[in-house]
Amino acid sequence: MKRQSPFFAIAFLLFLILPVAAQSSDARGLTPAMDEMLAKEFKSNEPGAAVIVVKDGKVVFRKGYGMANMEFGIPIEPDMIFRIGSVTKQFTAVATLMLAEQGKLSLTDEITRFLPDYPTQGRRVTVEHLLTHTSGIVSYTGMPEWRPQMRKDVSLDEMIAVFKDKPMEFAPGERWNYNNSGYVLLGAIIEKASGMKYGEFIEKNIFAPLEMKRSFYDSTSRIIPRRAAGYSKGKDGFVNAEYLSMSWPHAAGSLISTVDDLALWDAALYTDKLVKQESLKRAWKAVPLNDGRPTKYGYGWGLSSLEGHPVISHGGGINGFTCDSMRLPDDRVYVAILTNRDSGVGRVSQKIAALAAGITLRDPVAIKLPAESFDKYAGVYQIREKEEAIVTRDGEKFFVQHPQMGRREILPMSETDFFGKENPSLRVTFLRAGGAVTGLKFVTGMMPDDEAKRTDKPLPKPAVVDAAIFDRYVGEYELTPGFNIAITKEGSKLMGQATGQPKVELVPESATKFAIREVSAQIEFVVEGDKTTSLNLTQGGRTTPAKRMASQSPPATQATQATPAAQAAQAKLPPIRNFLRVNQEFCTGGQPRLEHLEKLKADGIKTIINLRPPGEHRAAEEEDMAKKLGLRYINIPVVYATPKEEDAVAFLKATDDKENRPAFIHCAAAIRVGAFWMIRRVLRDGMSVEAAEEEAKKIGLVNAPHLTEFAKSYIEKHRKK
């Protein structure tokens, strides 16, 4: 699952579910090396991680790193609760195996036995296809139209309706393609076969028997002590992760847990406590595709090796959180790393597991080859009938482009063997016969290995296009509400950046068509007369149109006015600027710098109105900077979970005072501003509640439900006076 409003950790009696066993001298010797490695990976002033390492059934390392809550300055402790994202899938798989052992389903059952109305489009889709990501069903998290809906609470039937009528991507068993829709359907099948809700089944049949007392089906409204807040890495630092209704991940990624509970889970997998070992061995066996090619995935677990040692593992990624869960069964080693950032875990879990197992991890080492020697490998390679790999050289750099991986830079470790610069687990070997290059072989993460034959097809060449044409394409394009593509021009290059994603170059194929090599996609601009009106994004066989958006400056002027009186009142209002929208321009890691405040002053701003949690240390630093510049500074402490009437009164007073205008309303989370903005617009400017709520959304101030209710309750109470 992949991006939620923060939930603040609450002080709670610390207890250890898994006591740390007395460590052997060998374990004590490993601890400093592990600690040093993890401390470098997870900085003390950034979102961090809880880590546990188990060897031969004993906890040999257990520690927290970094911050559980950036706004309150609460450090991570190892008993804290994190979202585990797709690690949920192994629990779903074991639940399915439980029901199979009980005779309530068979892995060879067609899914229509339990979901009779599901349109399988004439294909035979089985329970096992769902478990192994080989069903061919579209994964809803890859659909652009899903993203704008992810804040909305939905029923299981409503969620399935989002993807069920989409064309199948391939015949069941023909290919392997990671698929969240498949695991959502498994959740629906578990509910039908057991007569229980998915979360209830997991808690009753897995969490309770194993005494996993700190593991739950996640809920954004439930108060869960010791829950870490989630963060995303922005251009200038970390920001609160985007809100996600946990009704969406369901059986694909909805669980939360602790490293201690996951260690209990791993210990149970060596026993018959949940299911028979025979069933688990089946779950940990790679399932071949229709053509006999082996995959690297079983049921809810990926299958790999670490320097020849078998590894059964899975990662998880969801808004604000990433994690890794790795077991080395022959070495009786288990490693769990749960983080509250969605920027990835990297290879640190492998390195920690190698230390615990006494494995010498040999990272690939790049060698120096003349750039010209790469030219013999450049060309087009045929993988399957409609799939090609493209190998190119760009100056001193060498790239391979795969239809499922996109474009990746590779480094030589021998004359014929290469590895991925960003992902060393990617290996590319060029095959030769009689001195000629005949093909190549891909070895990737969980994807099946691939071979491709070299062809005589010419390399695709970028079209020669006058860069002056690019100016007409610059702008913002809306794929779906809340998910845009920003097109910019940098020198002679055209660049594109989707919401929450890195910037990529658009390589011209014609005057209007451009390739995105990093993700194997294409953008075509639609030009009517002398104006660009939209673009079409083609990726994964699907084309999605995106309309060009009108420029917004400033956002408040785009708001909806209900009456002429409200329109006149708007002219007197201080310009509101959503902190999250300007974070990259005015802040670094949530901390405004002096030059940012100087820019605000140059823009005519007189006052900084700051909504921050009580005791926020950065507020004092900001106030000092503002005063040095002669800016007024008003700090209104607001508790996100429980806003109070006096907070609203203080906000109205600050924005009523004409001496404070124009003001910059500054907040570390837009959801705090929205409620107070609604209150002001209704009580001061005569807008209807509905119009004020809609305006808040339009200028980016989307409220959490409890804040909207707070605003409406305050408005109703004070309208009567």
C-alpha positions in Angstrom: 0.0 0.0 0.0 1.1 3.3 -0.7 0.5 7.5 1.8 -2.9 10.1 6.9 -3.1 12.5 9.5 -0.8 12.1 12.5 -1.8 10.3 15.7 0.2 11.4 18.6 1.8 8.9 20.9 0.6 9.1 24.5 2.7 8.3 27.5 2.0 4.8 28.6 3.3 2.3 31.2 6.3 0.6 29.5 6.2 -3.1 29.5 7.9 -5.8 27.4 5.8 -8.4 25.7 9.0 -10.3 24.8 11.6 -10.1 27.6 15.1 -9.5 26.3 16.9 -12.8 27.1 20.4 -12.8 28.6 22.7 -12.2 25.6 25.5 -14.5 24.8 29.0 -13.1 24.5 28.6 -13.4 20.7 25.3 -11.4 20.8 26.8 -8.7 23.0 29.6 -8.4 20.5 27.1 -7.9 17.6 25.1 -5.2 19.4 27.5 -2.3 19.0 27.8 -3.0 15.3 24.0 -3.2 14.8 23.5 0.0 16.9 26.1 1.9 14.9 24.6 0.9 11.6 21.0 1.7 12.6 22.0 5.0 14.2 23.5 6.1 10.9 20.3 5.1 9.0 17.8 6.7 11.4 18.8 10.2 12.6 17.7 11.2 16.1 15.8 14.3 14.9 13.9 12.6 12.1 11.2 10.0 11.9 12.9 6.7 12.7 12.3 3.0 13.5 11.8 0.3 16.1 14.0 -2.7 15.6 14.1 -6.2 16.9 16.5 -9.1 16.2 15.8 -12.6 17.3 18.4 -15.5 17.1 17.5 -19.0 18.1 14.3 -17.9 19.8 16.0 -15.2 22.0 15.9 -11.4 21.5 19.5 -10.3 20.9 18.7 -6.7 19.9 15.8 -4.4 20.6 15.9 -0.6 20.3 14.1 2.5 19.0 15.6 5.3 16.9 14.5 8.7 15.8 11.2 10.5 16.5 7.8 9.0 17.0 6.2 12.4 16.8 8.1 15.3 15.2 5.7 18.0 16.5 5.8 16.9 20.2 9.4 15.8 20.1 8.6 12.3 21.3 11.3 9.7 20.6 10.6 6.2 19.3 10.7 3.4 21.9 10.7 -0.2 20.7 7.2 -1.1 22.1 5.5 1.5 19.9 2.9 0.7 17.3 3.3 1.2 13.6 1.4 0.5 10.4 2.9 -2.6 8.8 1.5 -2.1 5.3 1.9 -5.2 3.1 3.4 -7.3 5.9 -0.4 -7.7 6.5 -0.4 -10.1 3.5 1.3 -12.9 5.4 -1.4 -12.7 8.0 -4.0 -12.9 5.2 -2.3 -15.8 3.7 -2.2 -17.8 7.0 -5.9 -16.9 7.6 -6.6 -18.4 4.1 -4.6 -21.6 5.0 -6.5 -21.9 8.3 -9.8 -21.9 6.4 -8.4 -24.4 3.9 -7.4 -26.8 6.7 -10.9 -26.4 8.2 -12.3 -27.4 4.8 -14.1 -24.1 4.3 -12.3 -23.4 1.1 -9.7 -24.9 -1.3 -6.8 -23.0 -2.8 -8.0 -24.3 -6.2 -11.5 -22.9 -5.8 -12.5 -20.3 -8.3 -13.1 -17.0 -6.6 -16.7 -17.0 -7.9 -17.5 -19.7 -5.4 -17.4 -17.0 -2.7 -17.9 -13.9 -4.9 -20.5 -15.1 -7.5 -21.1 -11.6 -8.9 -17.4 -10.9 -9.6 -16.8 -10.5 -13.3 -13.8 -12.8 -14.2 -14.3 -12.0 -17.9 -14.4 -15.6 -18.9 -11.2 -16.5 -17.1 -10.6 -19.1 -14.3 -9.3 -17.1 -11.4 -8.5 -19.2 -8.3 -7.8 -18.4 -4.6 -4.1 -19.4 -5.3 -3.9 -16.9 -8.1 -4.8 -14.1 -5.6 -2.3 -15.4 -3.0 0.5 -15.4 -5.6 -0.1 -12.1 -7.5 -0.8 -14.0 -10.7 -4.5 -13.3 -11.2 -4.2 -10.6 -13.9 -6.7 -8.5 -12.0 -5.9 -4.7 -12.0 -4.3 -3.5 -8.7 -6.5 -0.6 -7.6 -3.5 1.3 -6.0 -2.1 1.7 -9.5 -5.2 3.3 -10.8 -5.0 7.2 -11.0 -8.7 7.4 -10.2 -8.2 5.7 -6.9 -6.0 8.3 -5.3 -8.6 11.1 -4.9 -10.8 8.6 -3.1 -8.3 7.4 -0.5 -9.6 9.8 2.2 -13.1 8.4 1.9 -14.4 5.6 4.1 -15.8 2.8 2.0 -17.4 -0.5 2.4 -15.7 -3.7 1.1 -18.2 -3.9 -1.7 -17.6 -0.3 -2.7 -13.9 -0.8 -2.7 -14.2 -3.9 -5.0 -16.5 -2.0 -7.3 -13.6 0.4 -8.0 -11.6 -2.2 -9.9 -13.8 -5.2 -10.7 -14.9 -4.0 -14.1 -11.5 -3.1 -15.4 -10.0 -5.2 -18.2 -7.8 -8.0 -17.0 -4.1 -7.2 -17.5 -3.2 -10.8 -18.5 -4.5 -14.3 -18.3 -4.3 -15.9 -14.8 -0.9 -17.5 -14.3 0.6 -15.9 -17.3 2.6 -13.3 -15.5 3.5 -12.1 -12.0 2.5 -8.6 -11.1 2.2 -7.3 -7.5 -1.4 -6.8 -6.7 -3.3 -5.2 -3.8 -6.7 -5.9 -5.4 -6.0 -9.7 -5.1 -5.5 -9.5 -1.4 -8.6 -7.3 -0.9 -10.5 -10.1 -2.7 -8.9 -12.6 -0.3 -10.2 -10.5 2.6 -13.7 -10.7 1.1 -13.3 -14.5 0.7 -12.2 -14.9 4.3 -15.3 -13.0 5.4 -17.6 -15.2 3.3 -16.0 -18.5 4.3 -15.7 -17.7 8.0 -18.8 -15.5 8.6 -16.6 -13.0 10.4 -15.2 -9.6 9.4 -11.6 -9.8 8.3 -10.2 -7.8 11.2 -12.3 -9.8 13.7 -11.1 -13.1 12.2 -7.4 -12.0 12.4 -7.7 -10.7 16.0 -9.6 -13.8 17.2 -7.7 -16.5 15.4 -4.2 -15.1 15.2 -3.6 -12.2 17.6 -5.4 -13.6 20.6 -3.9 -17.1 20.5 -0.4 -15.7 20.1 -1.0 -13.0 22.8 -0.2 -10.3 20.2 -1.8 -7.7 22.5 -0.5 -4.6 20.7 -1.6 -5.6 17.2 -4.9 -4.5 15.6 -6.8 -3.8 12.4 -6.0 -0.1 12.1 -8.5 2.7 12.6 -7.9 6.4 12.2 -10.5 7.3 14.8 -9.6 4.8 17.5 -7.4 6.0 20.3 -4.4 3.7 20.3 -1.8 4.5 23.0 1.8 4.3 21.9 1.0 4.7 18.2 3.7 6.5 16.2 2.8 9.3 13.8 3.6 8.8 10.1 5.7 11.1 7.9 6.7 11.6 4.2 9.9 13.1 2.9 9.3 16.3 1.0 11.8 18.4 -1.0 12.8 20.4 2.0 12.3 17.9 4.8 9.7 15.7 6.4 6.0 16.5 6.4 2.9 14.8 7.9 1.9 11.9 5.7 -1.1 12.2 3.6 -4.4 11.0 5.1 -5.6 7.5 4.2 -8.8 5.9 5.2 -7.8 2.5 6.6 -10.9 1.0 5.0 -9.0 0.9 1.7 -5.9 -1.3 2.5 -8.1 -4.0 4.1 -6.5 -7.5 3.9 -3.7 -6.1 1.7 -2.3 -3.7 4.3 -4.5 -2.6 7.2 -2.8 -4.1 10.2 -0.7 -2.3 12.9 1.7 -4.0 15.2 4.9 -3.8 17.2 8.3 -5.4 16.7 7.6 -7.5 19.9 4.4 -8.9 18.5 6.0 -9.6 15.1 8.6 -11.6 17.0 5.9 -13.6 18.6 4.3 -14.2 15.2 7.6 -15.4 13.7 8.1 -17.8 16.7 4.7 -19.3 16.0 5.6 -20.1 12.4 8.1 -22.7 13.6 5.2 -24.6 15.3 1.8 -26.0 14.4 0.0 -23.5 16.6 -1.8 -21.7 13.8 -1.5 -24.1 10.8 0.4 -27.2 10.1 4.0 -27.0 8.9 2.9 -28.7 5.7 0.7 -25.8 4.9 3.4 -23.3 5.7 5.9 -25.1 3.5 3.4 -24.7 0.7 3.2 -21.0 1.5 7.0 -20.7 1.3 7.4 -22.5 -2.1 7.6 -20.4 -5.3 4.7 -21.0 -7.6 5.6 -21.4 -11.3 3.9 -19.4 -14.0 1.9 -21.1 -16.8 5.1 -21.4 -19.0 7.0 -23.0 -16.1 9.1 -20.0 -15.2 9.5 -19.9 -11.4 8.4 -16.8 -9.5 10.0 -15.6 -6.3 6.8 -15.4 -4.3 4.7 -17.9 -2.3 1.6 -17.0 -0.3 2.1 -13.6 1.3 5.9 -13.9 1.5 8.8 -13.2 -1.0 11.4 -15.9 -1.4 15.1 -15.1 -1.9 18.5 -15.8 -0.4 21.3 -14.0 1.4 24.7 -15.3 0.2 23.2 -18.7 -0.2 21.1 -18.7 3.0 17.3 -19.0 2.3 15.3 -15.9 3.2 11.5 -15.6 3.7 10.5 -12.0 3.9 8.2 -9.1 3.0 8.3 -5.4 3.1 5.5 -2.9 3.8 4.9 0.6 2.5 1.9 2.7 3.3 1.3 6.5 3.9 3.9 7.6 6.4 5.3 4.1 7.2 7.6 1.5 5.7 8.8 -1.7 7.3 10.7 -5.0 6.7 10.1 -8.4 8.1 12.8 -11.0 7.4 13.3 -14.6 8.6 16.3 -16.8 7.8 14.8 -20.2 8.8 18.1 -22.2 8.5 19.8 -19.7 10.8 16.8 -19.2 13.1 17.2 -15.5 12.7 14.3 -13.0 12.5 14.6 -9.2 11.9 11.8 -6.7 12.0 12.3 -3.0 11.3 9.2 -0.8 11.6 9.6 2.9 10.5 7.3 5.9 10.6 8.5 7.4 7.3 7.6 6.3 3.8 11.0 6.9 2.3 12.0 3.2 2.6 14.2 0.9 4.7 16.9 0.3 2.2 19.2 -2.7 2.7 19.7 -2.2 6.4 17.5 -5.2 7.3 19.6 -7.4 5.1 22.8 -6.1 6.8 21.4 -6.6 10.3 20.2 -10.1 9.4 23.6 -11.0 8.0 25.3 -9.8 11.2 22.9 -11.9 13.3 23.4 -15.0 11.2 27.2 -14.6 10.9 27.0 -14.1 7.2 29.6 -12.1 5.3 27.5 -9.9 3.1 29.4 -9.1 -0.2 28.1 -6.0 -1.7 28.8 -5.7 -5.4 31.8 -3.6 -6.3 31.8 -1.5 -9.5 34.8 -1.8 -11.7 36.1 0.8 -14.2 35.4 0.0 -17.9 35.9 2.3 -20.8 32.6 3.9 -21.7 33.0 2.8 -25.3 33.0 -0.8 -24.2 29.4 -0.5 -23.3 28.4 0.3 -26.9 28.5 -3.4 -27.9 25.6 -4.1 -25.5 23.5 -1.1 -26.6 20.4 -2.2 -28.4 16.8 -3.5 -28.3 16.2 -6.9 -26.6 13.0 -8.9 -27.1 11.6 -10.3 -23.8 8.2 -11.5 -25.0 6.0 -10.7 -28.0 5.0 -7.3 -26.9 7.7 -6.5 -24.3 11.2 -5.2 -25.0 14.2 -4.2 -23.0 16.3 -1.2 -24.2 20.0 -0.8 -23.3 21.6 2.6 -23.9 24.7 4.6 -23.0 24.5 8.2 -22.0 28.0 9.6 -21.9 29.8 7.7 -19.1 26.6 6.1 -17.8 24.9 2.9 -18.9 21.1 2.2 -18.6 18.7 -0.6 -19.0 15.0 -0.1 -19.5 12.5 -2.9 -18.6 8.7 -2.6 -19.2 8.0 -3.4 -15.5 10.9 -1.6 -13.9 11.4 1.5 -16.0 14.8 2.9 -16.7 17.7 2.0 -14.3 21.3 2.9 -14.3 23.6 -0.1 -14.0 27.2 -0.4 -13.0 29.7 -3.1 -14.2 31.2 -5.6 -11.8 32.8 -7.6 -14.7 32.9 -7.5 -18.4 29.4 -9.0 -18.7 27.8 -8.7 -15.3 26.2 -5.5 -14.0 24.2 -4.4 -11.0 21.7 -1.6 -10.3 23.2 1.6 -8.9 20.1 2.4 -6.8 19.1 -1.2 -6.2 22.1 -3.6 -6.0 19.7 -6.6 -6.0 19.1 -5.9 -9.7 21.5 -7.9 -11.8 21.9 -7.8 -15.5 24.1 -10.4 -17.3 24.8 -10.1 -21.0 24.9 -13.4 -22.9 27.4 -14.1 -25.6 28.0 -16.8 -28.2 30.9 -16.9 -30.6 32.0 -13.4 -29.5 28.7 -11.8 -30.3 26.2 -10.5 -27.8 23.0 -12.6 -28.1 20.9 -11.6 -25.2 20.7 -10.6 -21.6 19.3 -12.0 -18.3 17.5 -10.0 -15.6 17.6 -11.0 -11.9 15.4 -8.7 -9.9 13.7 -8.6 -6.5 10.4 -10.4 -6.2 9.8 -10.4 -10.0 10.6 -13.6 -11.9 13.9 -13.7 -13.6 13.7 -12.7 -17.3 15.8 -13.4 -20.4 15.7 -11.4 -23.6 17.1 -12.0 -27.1 19.0 -9.3 -28.9 17.3 -8.0 -32.0 18.4 -5.9 -35.0 15.9 -3.2 -34.2 17.4 0.3 -34.1 17.5 2.1 -30.8 14.7 4.6 -30.4 16.1 8.1 -30.7 14.7 11.3 -29.2 13.0 13.5 -31.7 14.8 16.7 -32.5 12.4 19.3 -31.1 12.9 23.0 -30.7 12.9 23.6 -26.9 11.0 26.8 -27.4 7.9 24.6 -28.0 8.2 23.4 -24.4 7.0 26.7 -23.1 3.4 26.0 -24.3 3.3 22.8 -22.2 4.4 24.3 -18.9 1.7 24.2 -16.3 -0.3 22.1 -13.9 -2.5 19.2 -15.2 -5.1 17.5 -13.1 -5.2 13.7 -13.6 -7.8 13.3 -10.8 -8.8 15.7 -8.0 -5.9 16.0 -5.7 -3.4 14.3 -8.1 -1.7 16.5 -10.6 1.3 16.5 -13.0 3.4 19.7 -12.9 5.2 20.3 -16.2 8.3 22.6 -16.0 11.1 23.6 -18.3 14.7 23.4 -17.1 17.1 24.8 -19.7 16.5 22.7 -22.8 14.7 19.9 -21.0 11.0 19.3 -20.3 10.3 17.9 -16.8 7.3 16.3 -15.2 6.5 15.7 -11.6 3.4 13.9 -10.3 2.0 14.7 -6.8 4.2 13.2 -4.2 6.7 11.8 -6.7 10.2 12.7 -7.9 10.7 14.9 -11.0 11.5 13.1 -14.2 12.6 14.2 -17.7 10.2 14.0 -20.5 12.1 12.7 -23.6 10.6 14.0 -26.9 9.4 11.4 -29.4 7.6 14.0 -31.5 6.6 17.6 -31.0 3.7 16.5 -28.7 4.7 13.0 -27.5 7.2 12.4 -24.7 8.5 9.3 -23.0 9.1 8.9 -19.3 11.8 6.3 -19.2 12.0 5.8 -15.5 8.5 4.3 -15.3 7.9 3.1 -18.9 5.2 5.7 -19.6 4.3 8.3 -22.2 2.7 11.7 -22.2 1.0 13.3 -25.2 0.0 17.0 -25.1 -3.3 18.0 -26.7 -2.9 21.3 -28.5 -6.0 23.3 -29.7 -5.1 26.3 -31.8 -2.2 27.9 -30.0 -3.1 26.6 -26.5 -2.4 23.3 -24.7 -5.6 22.2 -23.2 -4.7 18.8 -21.7 -2.4 15.8 -21.8 -2.9 12.0 -22.0 -0.8 9.8 -19.7 -0.3 6.2 -21.0 1.1 3.7 -18.6 0.6 0.0 -18.1 -1.7 -0.2 -21.1 -4.1 2.4 -19.7 -4.5 6.0 -21.0 -5.6 8.7 -18.5 -6.5 12.2 -19.7 -5.5 15.3 -17.5 -7.0 18.7 -18.1 -4.7 21.8 -17.8 -5.5 23.7 -14.7 -6.0 27.5 -14.5 -3.3 29.3 -12.5 -4.1 30.0 -8.8 -2.7 33.1 -7.3 -3.4 33.6 -4.5 -5.5 30.5 -3.5 -8.0 32.4 -1.5 -9.1 34.4 -4.6 -10.3 31.1 -6.1 -12.8 30.5 -3.3 -16.5 30.3 -3.8 -18.4 33.4 -2.7 -22.1 32.8 -1.7 -23.3 36.4 -1.9 -22.1 39.9 -3.0 -21.7 40.7 0.7 -19.4 37.7 1.2 -17.4 38.8 -1.9 -17.0 42.2 -0.5 -16.0 40.8 2.9 -13.4 38.6 1.2 -11.5 41.7 -0.1 -11.0 42.7 3.6 -9.7 39.3 4.7 -6.0 38.5 5.3 -4.7 36.3 2.5 -4.6 32.7 3.7 -1.8 30.5 2.5 -1.9 26.9 3.4 1.4 25.9 5.1 1.5 22.6 3.4 1.2 24.1 0.0 4.1 26.5 0.6 6.2 24.2 2.6 8.8 23.7 -0.2 9.0 27.4 -0.7 9.1 28.7 2.8 10.2 25.9 5.0 12.8 23.3 5.6 11.6 20.2 7.5 8.7 22.2 9.0 11.1 25.0 10.2 10.8 28.4 8.5 14.1 30.0 7.9 14.9 33.7 8.2 15.1 34.2 4.4 11.5 32.8 4.1 10.2 35.3 6.6 12.1 38.0 4.8 10.3 37.0 1.6 6.9 37.1 3.4 7.7 40.6 4.6 8.7 41.7 1.1 5.3 40.3 -0.1 3.6 42.8 2.2 2.8 40.4 5.1 2.6 42.2 8.5 1.7 39.4 10.8 2.5 35.7 11.3 -0.5 33.9 12.8 0.9 30.5 14.0 -1.3 27.5 14.9 1.0 25.0 16.6 0.7 22.4 19.4 1.3 23.7 22.9 5.0 23.6 23.9 6.2 23.4 20.3 9.8 24.4 20.5 10.0 25.8 17.0 7.4 28.4 17.7 9.8 30.3 20.0 12.5 30.3 17.4 10.1 31.5 14.7 8.8 34.3 16.9 12.3 35.5 17.6 13.0 35.6 13.9 9.8 37.4 13.1 10.3 40.1 15.8 13.8 40.8 14.4 12.2 41.6 11.1 9.5 43.9 12.7 6.7 41.4 12.0 3.9 40.8 14.5 3.7 37.3 15.8 0.7 35.6 17.2 0.9 32.1 18.5 -2.3 30.1 19.1 -1.6 26.7 20.7 -4.0 24.2 19.2 -4.2 20.5 20.1 -5.1 18.6 17.0 -7.1 15.9 18.7 -9.2 18.2 20.9 -9.5 21.8 19.7 -11.2 24.1 22.2 -13.6 27.0 21.9 -10.9 29.4 23.2 -8.7 28.4 20.2 -11.5 29.5 17.8 -12.0 32.8 19.8 -8.2 33.5 19.6 -8.2 32.8 15.9 -11.2 35.1 15.3 -9.6 37.9 17.4 -6.3 37.7 15.5 -7.9 37.8 12.1 -10.4 40.5 13.1 -7.7 43.0 14.0 -7.1 45.2 11.0 -3.7 46.0 12.3 -2.7 42.4 11.7 -3.5 42.5 8.0 -2.3 41.2 5.7 -1.3 38.1 7.7 0.3 34.8 6.9 -1.6 31.9 8.6 1.0 29.3 9.4 0.4 25.8 10.5 2.2 22.5 10.5 -1.0 20.6 9.3 -3.7 22.1 7.1 -6.4 20.3 8.9 -5.9 22.5 11.9 -6.6 25.7 9.9 -9.7 24.4 8.1 -12.0 24.3 11.1 -11.2 27.8 12.2 -11.4 29.2 8.6 -14.9 27.7 8.3 -15.9 29.4 11.6 -14.6 32.7 10.4 -16.2 32.6 7.0 -19.6 31.7 8.5 -19.7 33.9 11.6 -17.9 36.9 10.2 -18.6 36.9 6.4 -22.1 35.5 6.1 -21.3 32.4 4.2 -23.3 29.2 4.5 -21.7 26.3 6.4 -21.8 24.3 3.1 -20.2 27.0 1.1 -17.5 27.6 3.8 -16.7 23.9 3.9 -16.5 23.7 0.1 -14.2 26.8 0.0 -11.9 25.2 2.6 -11.6 22.2 0.4 -10.9 24.2 -2.7 -8.0 26.1 -1.1 -6.6 22.9 0.3 -7.9 23.0 3.9 -9.4 19.6 4.1 -10.7 18.9 7.6 -10.6 15.6 9.5 -14.2 14.6 10.4 -13.8 15.5 14.1 -12.6 19.0 13.2 -15.4 19.6 10.8 -17.9 18.6 13.6 -16.1 20.9 16.0 -16.5 23.8 13.5 -20.1 23.1 12.9 -20.9 22.8 16.6 -19.1 26.1 17.4 -21.0 27.8 14.5 -24.4 26.5 15.6 -23.7 27.5 19.2 -22.6 31.1 18.5 -25.1 31.8 15.7 -27.9 31.6 18.4 -26.3 34.4 20.5 
